[in-house]
Amino acid sequence: MTDRNPRQLFNTWLLLAGAVISGMALMTIAGPAALVTAVLLGLAIVKSRYVALDFMGLRQAPSALRLGLLIWPAALVLVAAAKLVLSTVLFS
């Protein structure tokens, strides 16, 4: 898994769980508005970064591999954001 100690991994897990719970709470309180969706997409980038670097153990991996694994979710978020913008512009 990784060379980090269990306490560090538990702290990362708590951060990820907090991000998920805050996203769920945000959707419950504010509903599916464009701004809320944008915040949730930002949380997705943060979560993917922690999963790739901490749980997959890539903090000491070659920089090209780390960069590729962080660019991939960012590209998906950009596509999702573009779809959100287009649907908001076209159907409002």
Z-matrix of the N, CA and C atoms (Angstrom, degrees):
N
C 1 1.452
C 2 1.514 1 109.61
N 3 1.288 2 118.21 1 -69.21
C 4 1.457 3 120.76 2 179.42
C 5 1.523 4 108.52 3 -166.11
N 6 1.318 5 115.02 4 166.63
C 7 1.457 6 118.93 5 179.88
C 8 1.530 7 112.35 6 -92.60
N 9 1.311 8 117.89 7 4.31
C 10 1.460 9 120.46 8 178.27
C 11 1.521 10 109.32 9 -73.48
N 12 1.311 11 115.22 10 152.38
C 13 1.460 12 118.09 11 -178.53
C 14 1.529 13 110.59 12 -77.18
N 15 1.322 14 116.77 13 161.14
C 16 1.471 15 120.18 14 -176.40
C 17 1.522 16 113.79 15 -58.95
N 18 1.314 17 117.32 16 -32.29
C 19 1.478 18 119.56 17 179.53
C 20 1.532 19 110.62 18 -65.86
N 21 1.331 20 117.38 19 -42.70
C 22 1.456 21 120.50 20 178.29
C 23 1.531 22 111.01 21 -64.32
N 24 1.324 23 116.43 22 -41.26
C 25 1.460 24 119.66 23 178.23
C 26 1.517 25 111.50 24 -65.86
N 27 1.322 26 117.13 25 -37.45
C 28 1.464 27 119.99 26 177.48
C 29 1.525 28 110.39 27 -65.05
N 30 1.329 29 117.54 28 -40.92
C 31 1.467 30 120.69 29 177.38
C 32 1.523 31 111.15 30 -62.74
N 33 1.323 32 116.53 31 -39.91
C 34 1.465 33 119.92 32 176.83
C 35 1.520 34 110.27 33 -65.37
N 36 1.328 35 116.59 34 -40.98
C 37 1.452 36 120.17 35 177.69
C 38 1.530 37 110.72 36 -61.66
N 39 1.330 38 117.14 37 -41.79
C 40 1.469 39 120.11 38 177.36
C 41 1.525 40 111.40 39 -61.71
N 42 1.313 41 116.75 40 -40.81
C 43 1.463 42 120.56 41 177.89
C 44 1.529 43 110.26 42 -62.25
N 45 1.332 44 117.11 43 -44.01
C 46 1.462 45 120.72 44 178.76
C 47 1.525 46 111.26 45 -64.62
N 48 1.323 47 116.71 46 -42.69
C 49 1.461 48 120.15 47 178.07
C 50 1.530 49 110.57 48 -63.38
N 51 1.323 50 116.89 49 -40.00
C 52 1.459 51 120.23 50 177.06
C 53 1.522 52 112.15 51 -63.52
N 54 1.324 53 116.96 52 -38.12
C 55 1.465 54 120.18 53 177.96
C 56 1.529 55 110.88 54 -65.56
N 57 1.322 56 116.73 55 -40.46
C 58 1.465 57 120.20 56 178.64
C 59 1.522 58 110.73 57 -66.28
N 60 1.318 59 116.90 58 -46.00
C 61 1.468 60 120.61 59 -178.83
C 62 1.520 61 111.07 60 -65.47
N 63 1.334 62 117.11 61 -39.32
C 64 1.465 63 118.68 62 178.83
C 65 1.524 64 111.00 63 -67.63
N 66 1.319 65 117.75 64 -35.55
C 67 1.460 66 119.98 65 175.87
C 68 1.515 67 112.18 66 -65.55
N 69 1.330 68 116.06 67 -40.60
C 70 1.464 69 119.90 68 177.44
C 71 1.528 70 111.13 69 -65.29
N 72 1.317 71 116.17 70 -41.26
C 73 1.468 72 119.76 71 179.06
C 74 1.520 73 111.00 72 -65.83
N 75 1.321 74 116.37 73 -39.69
C 76 1.462 75 120.51 74 178.67
C 77 1.521 76 110.81 75 -62.54
N 78 1.319 77 117.33 76 -42.37
C 79 1.468 78 120.06 77 178.39
C 80 1.527 79 111.18 78 -66.33
N 81 1.323 80 117.05 79 -36.05
C 82 1.455 81 120.26 80 -179.60
C 83 1.524 82 111.16 81 -69.04
N 84 1.326 83 116.30 82 -41.20
C 85 1.463 84 120.48 83 -176.16
C 86 1.524 85 111.65 84 -78.78
N 87 1.331 86 117.21 85 -48.68
C 88 1.454 87 120.60 86 -170.60
C 89 1.518 88 114.05 87 -96.79
N 90 1.320 89 118.49 88 -20.92
C 91 1.453 90 120.23 89 -179.40
C 92 1.520 91 112.09 90 82.34
N 93 1.313 92 116.16 91 179.37
C 94 1.470 93 120.39 92 -173.86
C 95 1.536 94 113.83 93 -83.23
N 96 1.304 95 117.88 94 59.11
C 97 1.456 96 121.43 95 176.63
C 98 1.530 97 109.72 96 -84.51
N 99 1.317 98 115.94 97 165.52
C 100 1.467 99 120.73 98 -177.07
C 101 1.528 100 111.39 99 -63.23
N 102 1.319 101 117.67 100 -41.28
C 103 1.462 102 120.55 101 -179.86
C 104 1.529 103 111.10 102 -65.67
N 105 1.309 104 116.65 103 -40.39
C 106 1.466 105 120.60 104 178.51
C 107 1.529 106 109.78 105 -63.38
N 108 1.319 107 116.22 106 -41.88
C 109 1.461 108 119.69 107 178.57
C 110 1.517 109 110.90 108 -63.50
N 111 1.316 110 117.46 109 -38.64
C 112 1.463 111 120.74 110 177.90
C 113 1.531 112 111.15 111 -64.44
N 114 1.325 113 116.97 112 -40.33
C 115 1.469 114 120.34 113 177.46
C 116 1.527 115 110.39 114 -64.90
N 117 1.320 116 116.93 115 -40.75
C 118 1.464 117 120.52 116 178.54
C 119 1.524 118 111.55 117 -64.96
N 120 1.314 119 117.43 118 -36.05
C 121 1.465 120 120.43 119 175.78
C 122 1.527 121 110.71 120 -66.07
N 123 1.323 122 116.87 121 -37.87
C 124 1.462 123 120.13 122 175.30
C 125 1.520 124 111.87 123 -63.89
N 126 1.329 125 116.44 124 -40.67
C 127 1.461 126 120.09 125 176.08
C 128 1.527 127 111.11 126 -63.06
N 129 1.317 128 117.03 127 -34.57
C 130 1.462 129 120.30 128 178.52
C 131 1.528 130 110.96 129 -63.48
N 132 1.330 131 117.04 130 -38.32
C 133 1.469 132 120.56 131 177.51
C 134 1.533 133 109.96 132 -64.59
N 135 1.318 134 116.60 133 -44.92
C 136 1.465 135 120.33 134 -179.76
C 137 1.524 136 110.48 135 -61.88
N 138 1.338 137 116.51 136 -44.85
C 139 1.462 138 119.74 137 -179.39
C 140 1.521 139 111.24 138 -64.13
N 141 1.316 140 117.57 139 -42.22
C 142 1.469 141 119.26 140 -179.23
C 143 1.525 142 110.99 141 -65.11
N 144 1.318 143 117.05 142 -34.23
C 145 1.463 144 120.18 143 177.78
C 146 1.524 145 110.86 144 -63.41
N 147 1.330 146 116.81 145 -46.90
C 148 1.459 147 119.66 146 -179.31
C 149 1.524 148 112.38 147 -66.90
N 150 1.317 149 116.83 148 -38.22
C 151 1.464 150 119.03 149 178.48
C 152 1.521 151 110.18 150 -64.99
N 153 1.332 152 117.18 151 -46.22
C 154 1.464 153 120.41 152 -177.74
C 155 1.526 154 111.69 153 -65.76
N 156 1.314 155 117.43 154 -45.16
C 157 1.457 156 119.31 155 -174.87
C 158 1.517 157 113.72 156 -80.09
N 159 1.322 158 117.91 157 -38.60
C 160 1.458 159 120.09 158 -174.03
C 161 1.527 160 113.06 159 -95.25
N 162 1.322 161 117.43 160 -54.43
C 163 1.454 162 118.74 161 -175.25
C 164 1.524 163 112.57 162 -77.78
N 165 1.322 164 117.84 163 -30.82
C 166 1.459 165 119.76 164 176.00
C 167 1.524 166 111.40 165 -86.46
N 168 1.318 167 117.04 166 -7.89
C 169 1.452 168 121.35 167 175.17
C 170 1.517 169 113.99 168 71.61
N 171 1.313 170 117.88 169 37.78
C 172 1.459 171 120.58 170 -175.40
C 173 1.523 172 113.94 171 -102.05
N 174 1.312 173 117.93 172 14.36
C 175 1.466 174 119.01 173 178.12
C 176 1.523 175 112.14 174 -63.35
N 177 1.332 176 117.20 175 -31.54
C 178 1.458 177 120.91 176 -179.98
C 179 1.532 178 111.65 177 -105.12
N 180 1.318 179 118.23 178 10.80
C 181 1.464 180 121.88 179 179.68
C 182 1.529 181 109.46 180 -73.82
N 183 1.329 182 117.20 181 164.57
C 184 1.468 183 119.77 182 176.03
C 185 1.532 184 110.62 183 -57.28
N 186 1.309 185 115.41 184 146.07
C 187 1.461 186 120.07 185 -174.00
C 188 1.522 187 112.56 186 -61.80
N 189 1.320 188 118.23 187 -32.92
C 190 1.463 189 120.21 188 179.39
C 191 1.529 190 110.89 189 -64.49
N 192 1.310 191 117.24 190 -39.91
C 193 1.462 192 120.95 191 178.67
C 194 1.527 193 110.80 192 -67.22
N 195 1.321 194 116.37 193 -44.98
C 196 1.476 195 119.55 194 177.93
C 197 1.513 196 110.66 195 -61.20
N 198 1.312 197 116.45 196 -44.31
C 199 1.459 198 120.44 197 -178.78
C 200 1.523 199 111.26 198 -63.41
N 201 1.324 200 116.26 199 -43.18
C 202 1.456 201 119.82 200 178.92
C 203 1.517 202 112.70 201 -62.47
N 204 1.327 203 116.96 202 -40.84
C 205 1.457 204 120.05 203 179.97
C 206 1.523 205 112.82 204 -73.92
N 207 1.308 206 117.86 205 -15.44
C 208 1.466 207 120.01 206 175.49
C 209 1.529 208 111.88 207 -96.94
N 210 1.329 209 117.21 208 -26.29
C 211 1.467 210 120.64 209 177.68
C 212 1.524 211 110.72 210 -74.20
N 213 1.333 212 117.01 211 -35.87
C 214 1.458 213 120.17 212 -177.80
C 215 1.527 214 112.27 213 -56.92
N 216 1.347 215 121.24 214 -53.23
C 217 1.465 216 118.82 215 178.41
C 218 1.525 217 112.32 216 -66.89
N 219 1.325 218 117.27 217 -30.25
C 220 1.468 219 118.87 218 177.13
C 221 1.523 220 110.74 219 -65.16
N 222 1.325 221 117.12 220 -38.98
C 223 1.462 222 120.29 221 177.35
C 224 1.523 223 111.07 222 -64.97
N 225 1.331 224 116.68 223 -41.26
C 226 1.461 225 119.64 224 177.79
C 227 1.525 226 111.72 225 -64.19
N 228 1.323 227 116.60 226 -38.40
C 229 1.465 228 120.07 227 177.95
C 230 1.531 229 110.34 228 -66.38
N 231 1.321 230 117.45 229 -38.98
C 232 1.467 231 119.88 230 177.42
C 233 1.529 232 111.49 231 -63.81
N 234 1.323 233 117.03 232 -39.09
C 235 1.465 234 119.95 233 176.63
C 236 1.525 235 110.52 234 -65.14
N 237 1.323 236 116.84 235 -43.08
C 238 1.464 237 120.21 236 178.20
C 239 1.523 238 111.12 237 -64.41
N 240 1.327 239 117.05 238 -39.37
C 241 1.468 240 120.35 239 178.33
C 242 1.524 241 110.73 240 -66.53
N 243 1.328 242 117.05 241 -39.34
C 244 1.465 243 120.01 242 177.60
C 245 1.525 244 110.54 243 -63.58
N 246 1.318 245 117.09 244 -40.43
C 247 1.467 246 120.79 245 177.14
C 248 1.523 247 110.32 246 -63.40
N 249 1.331 248 117.10 247 -41.31
C 250 1.461 249 121.06 248 178.03
C 251 1.520 250 111.22 249 -61.32
N 252 1.326 251 116.38 250 -45.76
C 253 1.469 252 120.53 251 -179.62
C 254 1.521 253 110.71 252 -64.19
N 255 1.321 254 116.20 253 -45.11
C 256 1.468 255 119.21 254 179.74
C 257 1.518 256 112.20 255 -63.33
N 258 1.313 257 117.44 256 -42.46
C 259 1.461 258 119.37 257 179.73
C 260 1.527 259 111.36 258 -67.97
N 261 1.333 260 116.24 259 -33.75
C 262 1.468 261 118.80 260 178.10
C 263 1.530 262 110.59 261 -69.64
N 264 1.321 263 117.16 262 -40.96
C 265 1.459 264 120.79 263 -178.70
C 266 1.520 265 111.02 264 -71.76
N 267 1.316 266 117.36 265 -42.76
C 268 1.464 267 121.06 266 -174.23
C 269 1.515 268 113.56 267 -76.71
N 270 1.323 269 117.60 268 -32.73
C 271 1.467 270 119.87 269 -171.99
C 272 1.524 271 113.56 270 -113.75
N 273 1.304 272 118.54 271 20.51
C 274 1.466 273 118.82 272 177.41
C 275 1.497 274 112.26 273 -113.83
